[in-house]
Each structure stands twice: as C-alpha cells, then as structure tokens.
Amino acid sequence: METRVNTPPLRTPVRTLADVVAIEQENWKDQLAASNTYDVLRQACARHPERSALQFLPRADQDVPAVIISYRSLLERVTQAANAFHLNGIRRGNAVALLLPNLPETHYALWGAQAAGIAAPINPLLDVEHIAAIIEATGATALVTLAPQPDGDNWQKAKAVIERCPSLRTVFLVDLYPYVSPEQRAPLQAMRQTLQPPRAGVRLRSFGEALAQQTGERLLSGRVFAADDACAYFHTGGTTGLPKVAAHTHQNEVFVADMLARMQPDRHVVLCGLPLFHVNGAMVTGLGAFHAGWEVVMLTAQGYRGPGVLANFWQLVQRFGATTFSGVPTIFSTLANLPVQGADISSLRQAFCGAAPLPPEVAQRFEELAGISLTEGYGLTEAACISALQPAGVPRRPGSIGLRLPHQAMQAWQVDPDGLATRPCAVDEVGVIGICGPNVFPGYLRQRDNRAIWLKPGWLNTGDLGYLDADGYLHLTGRAKDLIIRGGHNIDPALIEEALLRHPAVALAAAVGQPDPHSGELPVAYVTLYPGATATAEELQLAARELVPERAAVPVRVSILPQMPLTAVGKLAKADLRLDAADHVLKQLLAESAIPARIKVFADAARGTVVNLYCEPGSSAEARRLLAHFPFPVDIFPLEEKA
C-alpha cells in the first residue's frame, strides 16, 4: 500500500498568541499533511523535485566545490538506504545505530533507517563505553559508520564497540572517496582492502555499494506506518554520565516539522553547522527544512568545528546566499568578534539561537555586527527539538524565547518536594516549565530514567525554571538542576554569569556549585577572556563583588580558562566544570591538612561523581575522614598507583 503524497495548503503564519489559539480551533491531526517522516520527504520531492535540498561543502576553502543533491536525489537515496536496511533484517522496531559526522550519507542513513525501522544517531565524540551502552540500550543490529581513515579515530572506536556489542550483525561503511582529492583516495582504498570484521558473525558492507544495488523508486517492505511507531532514538547529555535514550515517534517528528513551517513560512537557504546526531541538526536543518522546501548547506563533516568554518563564516554566507542559520550561544559569541571584512551578508534575514540561555550582551554585539535579528527558540530532545519559537517577522522581545507551538500546551507550575505539580503559576510567576502535546516523547528506553519526569499525566517536566508573560511569551530564568544551593539558599547561575559578562575582558562565563562541607555548595565562576584582553582572577573576583547584585551569589573563586569546555553541540559543559570545582576543593583540603596524596575526580556512569584517592597506608584513615564530609564515593589506592 502506497502512502499518500499531499501538497499542504498555504497557511497563515503565526505572529501572536491569538494566531496560535486560532490554529488550535482545528484538530491538529487533520492539519498535518503527512503521518510519517518518509511521507514528509516524498511530499517535498513531489513539490519541487529538481530544487536543491542539500549542498555539502567538504572543506571551508572558497575554491572547494560543493556537492549538490536535489530533492529527487535525496528521496532516491533515502529509499535505497531503507531498502538496504530492510534486506539486512531491519523491520519496524529494529534500530540502526549511526556513528557518523555530518555527511549527505548521514541524511540518507537517518531517514532511511526511520523508513525501515528506527534510527539511533550517536555522538562520535563519546567514549567507547558510552557508545556501547547506547547501542546495548537500543538493541541495534546494524551500524553505519565511517570506513577507516589514516587521520581519524572513528573506525577504532567503531571497532571496539562492535567487539563489545553482540547485537550488531551488519556494519555499513561510509567511504569518503567522493569528498577527497584523487591523491587522498589511495590510502583510503588501501586501508579498505585489508579490512577484516572485528569479530565473527559481523558482516562488513560498503554503504555506497549497498545503496547502488537497491531501487530508489519504492519501499520494498511495503510498510504501512502507524503514527505512534517509534522512528528514532536520540541520546541526551554530553560526554559524562550514562546518556539517557529518548524515543521519538513518527508523530512527534512530523508534528514539529509542520509547526516549524508554520512559524517560519518563508523559503530559506540555511547553513548547517550543528551535528545531525542532535535533534536541532536533524530537525531544524533536516526534516523541518525539507518539509518547508529549504536548501540546506552542510558546512563540512565537522560542522562549526571544521577547520576554517568559523574563520570564513561571513564569506560562506556570501557564497551560498544564506538567509539563516542556527547556533548556540558560544557560536554567536565567537561570530560577534569576527569582522565581516567586506563580505556581502545582505542575504541574511535572521539567525536562531537555542540550547542554552543567550547572554544579552552577546545578542547585542552580534546584531550590531551582522545587522540582523538574533531569534531565540526553545526545545528539548524529549519534545523533538522545538517547543517555543520567536515568530518570523516579529521584533525580538528581549529576555523571551518565543511563543509556544500551536497544539502544544505550556505552563509554569509550582511543584511539591516529589516534583509533582501542585498548581499552575500566574502570569509572570516563576515555576517549573511543563509541556504537553503531540511533540512530547513517550519516554526513555530505560524505565528507571522515566522516574519523576512527569509533572502530572501527559505533562513533561522540562527541568527549566521560567514564566509566561501576559502575551504568552516564554521567559527562562534558570535550570533547576543548575541551581547552586548554598546553605538552603537557591542561587541562579545566570545571576553570576550575566554580571561577569558585563566586564569588558570577559568573553564567556559559567557559574557552578563547588562542594562545601558546611554550606553544601559555594558559587564559583569560570571565564574565558576576549583575544588580547588581560585580567587576573583576583581582579575579576573583586569586580564580581561589585557586579553581582546578591551577596550570597558572589563567587568565592574565579578561574580563567584558555578555553571553555563544550559539549559536541557547543553548550557549556557544566558537568566538566563541576568536576573541576570538586577536584580543586578536595586537593586544597588535603594540602592544608599536609596529607601526601594524589586525587582524581571523575564521572562514573553508574555511581555519579567518584573520587579516587592515592595515598600512603598510614594516611588513608585521616584522608577518608576529611573526605567523608562530601557526598562522593571514595576509592582508596596505594600512592604509587598514580592517578
């Protein structure tokens, strides 16, 4: 049975909360033009088959030609990928793990896996333990990854994962031949010719050859989709702690793609720099963009991390006539300090910032430089990426991140000690933000991860603190888990960060809680400086006393870093900073007590923050007594076993 291919009618764009309410007078299921992600691509191809869907730039050099893929070719490749997966045993409910950078093949695999079974994209920067844990959680039987390269570790990681994951039976290898110079192909081909399966029972296949052997005209499975079929498993979190794996249904992703087109109805050329293993990359510069008929320009396999991408960013805007792009605050902080240098960026209409709160100073500097509006949005992996968005063509409301999506309820709630909603907050009253709607996921794969995620039936606890104003705009005030709790007093890290960012030398700032045996936590701050700027930690701490409006929130220590730790999508890696803060205070305590010891503080997937203490046997009892005041498990080893 063939799925329908409809052309959605022209729709009135969303401008105000009244527009949102007006849209909600109709049943949302009747408004969606598709019921599954494969249909979204079929419809896009039917509307504009020869339009460019993707341009892939292998390197950020101006003279490097881009690889262009039309909507017709995109659909054909996705269909071929789905058929290749189907012939290798992938059915509804079976997962295909993707361990890939940003390549056209990543799109083929991502949407092809959803058409055949379930796509499970994974951050290649995670360590082997975490990648293997995600594959084990998803039960993936197939893996798509890069073929070996002379200068990359992707295959070494993949090989170790394959050895550890018995569920994997087929491994598809993506070759980089199409994207490298002729002289670079010989070493790649030599490595491929000698490649052997990492263990018995695993079959290695060329992804390109597997696609070439399949028809791109139809799905061989004849699959009939259900809206609540799982289509994707996206893991959450950064590079520490065992990631949770969130399930998406076809309904979740189709709904968000459709609402994105409503909120941003204009045709765009969008630059893609965020990774496709993350929901923003997959939805805003993937399914949502394709549904809206946009052209997506993939800025190298490494995205914003690619050599020369940010340095040449304004020239790339001019080259491709880009109208918009998405980023995170750290990206905009970098761009705000890069001169345009004569590039014609008049094609830009707006830029979108998400993933973390945007410092007002960064927004102002970027807008002054680029001459466009910087629009904030809000979403979660658990809600298929988008929950609120600044409407197109409406002036940015400082401090707000937009209106909720139509048909997705949003409310600030007061909660009890168990995290359950007690009452809805009034207008402008801060509470825990909850969402309820067709984009909200059914839950995490591990049942223990689903504890305390619901404020009430159907209402997801986002973990964010904020309020809704009288016009329905969402304002975030902090992250519940990021709160620094000093002697029972709650401190919002943003209070410290925004104050330090007013210092002329400070480019980025992050505040976290440093463990303290008396107060539980004390606020500390980490900063990076602008290029050429000079300041000492002592000067910044003195400045903080003047700039931070709340006495209890003044950081007890300011540390200047050469580079702020970031997650793979450019968020500040506060988990890493918390580990550093714990390491600092524990080492200082041992030194003050004259205990000869070495210490290592790290995140364990099962135990949380763990301390390894290396000391002489005669000192172990005293060292353990000192560390007993902190809520960390402590493992003691002989001093000669250096951390």
N, C-alpha and C positions, 0 to 999 in steps of 0.2 A: 504494500500500500504506500503510495507516494504522499508525502506531506504537502500541504498547500503552500503556494507562494503568492502572498498578497502584497500589494503596494499600499502602505498605510496612508490614510488621508492627511492633507496638510492640517496642522494643528496650531491653535493659538498658543504662543509661548507664555511661559509663566513669568509674571512680573511682580505680583503681590500675593499675600496670603489669600486674598479673595479669589485670585485665579486658581490657587491650589484647591480651595474649597469648591469652586465651580467644577473643576475636573472631577472631584470626588462625588459629584451627583450621579455619575455613571458607574456601572460595575467595572472595576479595573480589569477583570478577566476579558470583558468584551472589548476593551480598548487595546489590548496587546495584539500586535499583528502576527506574532509567532508564539509557539508553545515550547520551543526548544532552541538551543544555540545553533544547531545545524541549519534550522529553518531561517534564522536571522541571516546567516551567510548566503543562503540560497536566494532570499529576497533581495539582499543587497546586490548580488550578481545579476538578478533579473532586472533591477532598476538601472544599473549602469555597468554593464559587463566590461567595457573597454576602459573605464576610468581607472586611474592608478590607485590601488589600495595600499600598497607598500612601496617605499623606497628604502633600500638598505645601503648604508654607507660603510664600507669595510674599514676605512681609516678616515680620520678627520682632516686630511690634507685636501686643499682646494681642488687639486687636479685629479683626484681619485674619482672615477665614475661611479655612480650609484647603480645598484641593481633594482630594476623596476618590475613590480608584479601587479598585474591588473586584477580587478575583481574576479574576472572569469578564471584566470590562472590560480588565484588564491583558492577559490572554491574547488577547482580540479585537484589541487594538491591536498587540500584537506580531505576530500573524498577518497583520494588514493591512500592517504595515511590511515583513514578509518578502515578501508578495506584491507590494508596490510595488517593492521592490528587484529581485525576480525579473523583473518586467515591464520593468525598466530594465537588464536584461542581467547581473544578478548571479547567478552559479552557484557550485557547490562550487569552492573555490579562489580565488574573486574576493573582493577586500577592499572594504569600505565604511569610509571614514575618518569619524570623529565628532569634530567640533571644537565641543564644547558644554559649558555649565555643567551643574549638577545640576537637571534638569527631569524631569517624567514622560516627556516625549518622548525624553529620553536613554535611559531604560529601554526604551521601545518600539524605538528605533533599535538599541540594543546587542544585545538578544536577537533582534530581527527580523533583523538582519544575520547573526547566528550561524545562524539557521534557513535563511537564503537562501544565505549564503556565509561570509564571515569578517568579524568586527567589528574595527576598528582605532581604538580611542579614543585621542585625543591631548590633551595638556595645552594649553589655550588660552593659557596664560601664556608658553609657549615663544615664541622669536622666529621670524620668518618662515623663516629659513634652516633651523632645526631642524625645524619643522613640514613644510616641503617635503621635507627629507631623509627623514623618516619615511614620508611618502606615496610618495616615489620607491622606498623600500625595500620597501614593501608592495605596490606596483603598484596601489593603489586606483583604481578607475574611477568611484566615486561618493563624494560628500562630503555630510555632513549638518552644517549649521552654522546659527547664528542669522541671522535676517533683520536688515538694518541698523537701528540704533538711534541716536537723537540723542546719547546719552551713553556709547556703548560703542565699542571698537576691534575687536571680534570680526570684523565684516564687513570692515574694512580689512585685517586680517591674512588673512582667508579670500580676499579678492580678490587680494592679492599672491601667495598660494600657488597659486590657480587659474591665474594668469598664468604661473607657473613650472613647473607640473606638467602636462605634456601628456597624461598618462594619464587625468586627470579629464574625464569627459564629462557627468555629470549631477550637479547640485548641488541638494540639497533644503534649503529654507529653513524654519527653525522660527520661527513668529511668536509673539510674547509677548502677543498680544491677550487670551487667556483670563486672564492673570495681572496685568493692569494696570487702573487706573481708566479710566472712559469718556473723561475728558479727556486721558489719555495716549495713547489709541489713534489720535487724528487724526494726530499727527506720524509715528507708525509707519506708518500706511496711506499717508501722502503719500510717504514715502521708498520704500515698496514699489512704488508705482505708476510711479515714474520709473526703477526699477532695470533695468539692462541687463546682459547677460552680460559678464564681464570679458574674454573673448576668443571668437573664432569657434570653433564646434564644441562649445561648452558650453551645456547646456540648464538653465535655472533652473526649479525646481518648488517649489510650496508643499508642505511635508511634511504639513501637516494635510489639505490637499485630496487629496494622493496617497493617504493612508490612507483617507479617506472614500469614495474610488472603489473600494476593494477589499473583498472579502468577509473577514470575520473568523472564518469557520466552519472553514476548512481551508487547508492549504498548496496553492496552485495548482501548485507544482512537483512535487508527489507525491514529494518527496525521501525516499529511504531513506538514513539516516545510518549511517556507519561510526564506531566508537568512536575511531579514530585520525585521523578527519578534523580538519583544523585548524578551530578555531572563533573564535579571537581572536588578535590581535597586540597585545601590551601593550609599550609602550616603557618603558625603565628610565631611571634617572638624574634629575637635577634640571634646572637651567636652563643649565648649562655643559657643554661637551663634546658630541660627537655621540652621541645616545642609541642604545643597543642595542635591538633589537626582538625580543622573546621570543614564540615561537609557543606557543599553548595548543591542546591537542586537546579534543574533547568529553569524552573520558575524564578528562582532568586536572581539568576544572571540575566534572563530575558527581561524581567521587570526593570532592573537597573539600567540596562541598555536603552530601553524605551523611555524611561524617565530622563536619562541624560539628554536624549534627543529633544525632549520637551523643554528642558531647562536651557539648552544651548542649541537652538534650531538652525543656526547659520552653518554654512559649509565651511570646513576648516582644513588647513594644512597643519598638522600637529607634529611637533618634534617629540620623539620618544627617547627619553634617557633613563627612565626608571625600569627596573628589571621585570621581565614577564613572569617570574615566579611569584611576584607580589600582585595583589588584587588591583592596585592602581594601574600598573603597567598592563595587566591583562584586560581590564575592563575599560579604562578611560582611553588608552592607546591601543585597544584591541577590539573587543566585541562591541562596546558602545560606539567607538569611532566608525567601525564598519557599518553598523546599523544606520548611522547618520550619514553615511556616504562620504566620510572624510578621507583624506590622504594622510597616511602615517609615515613619517620619515624616521627610520631607526638609526640612531647616532652611534654606530659601531656596536660590536658584540658586547662591549663592556658598558655601554650607555654613557652616563655622565662620568663614569670612572675611566673611560677610554682615553688614551694619550691624545692630548690636544683638543679634546671635545670642548671643555670649558674655555680654554685659552682662545679658541677660534669660534666661540659660540655666536657672536654677533655676525661674523662673516657667514656662518652656516644659516642663520636666519635670512640673510640677504640671498644666499644661493638658492634656497628652496622656496622663498617667498612665504615663510612660515607665518601663520596667523595666531598661533597659540602654542603653549607647551605647559606641561605640569612639572612641578618640582616640590622639594621640601625646603624648610627654612634655611638649611645650610647651603643649598644650591643658590638661593636668592641672595644670601649674604655674600657669597663668592662673586656672583654676577654684578652685584651692586658696586663692586670695587674694580670691575674690568671696564676700562674705557671702550666706547663704541668704535673709536679710531676710524671714523669715516664710513663705516658700514651703513648701508641703507636698510634700516629696520622698520620702514614705514608700513610694511605689510602686517606687522604685529598689531593685534587688536586687544588682547588681554592674555594674562598668564594666570595659572591656577596653582595655589599653594595648599598642601594638605599634610597629613601625617603627624604634625605637631603644631603647637601654637606659634604664630608668626609674630616676632617682636615688632612693635610699631615703628621703631627706628629703621629696621631693615626694610619694611614695606615702603616707608617714605623715601629712603635713599634709592631703592630700586625703581620706584615710579618716576622719580625725578630724572634718573639716568635714561630709562627706557621710554619714557613718555607714554606709558600705557597703564591701565588699571591692573593692580595685582589682586586677584579674586581668591578668597579662601573657600574651601569646601571641607566637608567633614564626613568621615565614614569609617567603617571597620571591616576587617576580614570577615567577621561574623555576620555582616549585613551586605555582602557582595560589593563592598567598596564605597558606595555613596548613600548617605542618609540626609545630608543637607548641602545646599549649594547656593552660592550667590547668583541670582538670576542674571541672564545676559542683558546688557543694555541698561542696567540699573546702577547708579553710583554706589561705590563700595561704602558700606556702613562700618566705620572704624570699630574694631573690637568684636564684630559679629562674623560668623562664618556661614550666614545664609539662611534660607528658608528650608523647611523640611520638604522631602519629596511628597508629591501627591500620593494619597492612599497609604502613606506610612505615618502612623501616629508618633508623636514625640512629646515627652513630658519630663519635667524635673520633678523628682519625688523625694520626700522625706522618708528615711528608712529606719528600721529598728536595728538593734545590735546584730541580728542574724542576717541583715542585708535585705529584708523583705520590705516592700513598700507599705507605708502607713497612711500617707495622704499625698495628694498632688500638691505641688508648690504653687503659690500665687505668682502672678506676673512679676518678674524681676527678683523673685526669691530663689536663692541658690539651693540646689539639691543635686541628687544623683540623676544623670540623664538616662532615661529609658526610651526604647524604641519598640514599635510593634507594627509589623506589616509584611507584605509579600517578599521583601528582600531579606528578612531575618532568617538565618540559617536554622536547620532542625537540631543542631547540636554538634558537639565534638565527638570524635570517634571513640576516645576512651571515656567510659562512663564517669570515672572519678573526676574528670575535668569539667563535668556538667554540674557539679555541686555549686550552689549559690550563684548561678549565672542568670537566674530569672527573678526579677523583682516581684512579679505576680504572673499567673498563667499568660503566656504569649508575650510578655514584656521582658526584653533583654536588658540586663544591667550592663551598660556600656563601660562602667568604671570611671566615667568622666564626671566632673562636677561642673555645673553651669546653670544658666537660667534662660528663659524665653521672655523677650520683651513684648510690649503691647502689640507690636506689628508681626509677631510670630518669628522674629529672627533669633537664632541661637547664639548665645554667648558662652564660651567655655571659660572657666576660672581656674581649672587645675585638673590633675589626675588623682583620683582617690588613692591609688597605690603609691603615688609620688609624694604624697603629703609627708612632711617632716614632723614627727611628733616629739616635741621637746617637753618632757615632764607633763604629758597630757595636753599640752597646748599644740593645736594644729597650725602648721606654717605652710603656706602655699609657696612652692619653689619659685613660681613666676614672680613673686614679690621681690625676691633677691635678684633673679636674673634680669628683670627689666630695669632694676636700679643700676646694676653694674654695666648694662649695655649703654647707659647714658654717659659713662666715662668715655672720653674721646679715644682712648687707646684700645678699648675692648671690642673685639670683633664678635666673639661668641661667648656665652656664659651658660653654665649649668650648675644648679644647686642640688645637693643630695644630703641625706642624713648620714652623719658619721656616728657610729655606735659609741655610746657613753654609759658607763656603769651606773651613773646616778640619774641622769635625765632620760635615758633610753636612747635618744638621738640628739645631736647638736648639728646645726646647719653649717655646711662647708660649701665653698664655691670653687669651681674650676673655670678658667677662662683661657682664650687664645687672643692674641693681640693682632692688630692690623699690621700688614707689612710695613716695616720702617718705624713703627711706633715703639716707644720704650716706656716701661713702667715696672716697678718691683711689686712683689706680692705684698710687702708691707704697705706700700703706697696705696694699693688697691683696697686693702683691708681698712685703712684709715678712711679712704673715700667711701667705702661701704657704710661706715658708721654715720656718714652724713647723708648718703643717698637712700639707704633702706629705711622706710618710714616706720617700721615696727622694731622695737628694741630687741625682742626675743628672736627676730629673724636675722639680725646682723650675723654674718658668717664668722665663726671662730677662727677660720683659716681660709685663705685664698691661695690657690695653687695655679701657676701659669704653665700651660702646656704648649709644646710646639705644635701640636695637632690634636684636635678633639676626637676622641674615639666615636666612630659612627657605625651604625648598622649598615647592612647591604643596601638599604634604600635611603640612606642619608640621614636617618634620625639620630639624635644624640643618644649614644649608648650609655644610658644612665646606670644600667646594671654593672657595666665595667667600672664606672666611677664609684659606685657603692663599694665594690670590691677593693678598689684602691684606697678609699677612705678607711675601710676596716683594716686593711694591711698597715696603713700609716699609724693608726692609733694603737694597734696591738704591738707593733715594733717599738713605738715610743714608750709604751708601758714597760716592756721587757728591758729596754735600755735604761730607763730610770731606776729600775729595780736591780740593775747590774747582773742580770741573768744572761750568761753567754748562750745565745740560742739563735737559730735561724727560723724563719716563719714563711709559710706560703698560704695565701688565702685564695680560694678558688670556688667556682660554682660547680656543684655536683648535680647531675640530672635528677637523682633520687633524693638527696639529702639537703639540697639547698646550699647555702654558704657553709663551707667546710674549712677548718684550719688544720694544716699540717705543721706540727711543732717539732723542730730538730734541736735537741739539747742533750747535755750530759746527764747520765742517770741520777746523779746527786741533786740536780736542779729541777728534775721533772715534776716533783710534787709541788714545789713553790710556783713553778710556771703554770701548772694546771690550776692551782688555787687562784692565781691572778686572772687567768682567762675564764674562770668559771663565772665571772660576773657578766659575761657576754653570752648571747643566745646562739652560739655556734657550736656544733660538734667539733671536738678537738682530738686529733690522732697524733700520738707522740712517737717519734722515731729517734734513733741514735744520731748524735750530731754529725758523724762522718757521712751519713746519708744526706747530702746537701740538697736543699730544695731547688 
